[in-house]
Amino acid sequence: MTDPMIQMQMDEHIRAALREDMPFGDVSTTSVMPEARPGRVSLIAKADGVVAGLSVFSRVFCLLDPSTRVDAHVADGARVTAGTLVATVEGDVRVLLEGERTALNYLQRMSGIATYTSAVAEALAGSGTTLVCTRKTTPGMRLFEREAVRLGGGSMHRFGLSDGVLLKDNHIDAAGGVAAAVAAARAAAPFVDKVEVECETIEMVAEALEAGADVIMLDNMTHEQMAEAVAFVGGRAQTEASGNVDAANASDYADLGVDFVSCGALTHSAPILDFSLKHLEVLS
């Protein structure tokens, strides 16, 4: 069951999406269905992939009318093929029509991310390296997109700026160098927070280690440079490979021995997985 606080945040976003789509009601639906009538519609996959977001899909209809029933025939995280009957939705026909696009938007976006994540995770399978997402998410969609990454087989980096120290190039420039940035973070951040430092050269890796960084991000280095950096670190800190990782090149990182590979493409470049609500029946 979703944590109540997380569910409350998700509900706020879903309600905002519904308001965006019909700020003054649905004139098409009220034209053809002015009064409540029971109905049923089928959710069908139109492409092969990993399903993610069925709970969000269902929540859209339930926020419009709590009596709406969604019977899922597969679970989140399951693989489906084109033509699969994924779920059946029953309720007031007006609700089925009003919630259709918003519900599908969430499901298609989340399933696309899960499908893409699954492909990247498979490329790293057996390497001992953990695939993590980034903050390169759609504004207002981070909760949903990160859940899609998890359902696709990925893991979590920090959620946002409030729950982890990651000193990137501009932080380092602002502080006056790696050592100064790490020292400032140690002095100001809670003691339970790890300190991660983005490094672009072996020299920066050495500085970060000397300063006591917990995690070294190897950013936009060549394969050879990353291998050299991992050997140099020698387990004295955790390592993360980052920079232009995608489904096409993820396997190149499998032999490096890094602890993590972060991939912004999971959320910023995944195409949607297409679904459709079809065969609407008006019941007596």
Order of alpha helices (4+ residues) and beta strands (2+ residues): alpha-alpha-beta-beta-alpha-beta-beta-beta-alpha-beta-alpha-beta-alpha-alpha-beta-alpha-beta-alpha-beta-beta-alpha-beta
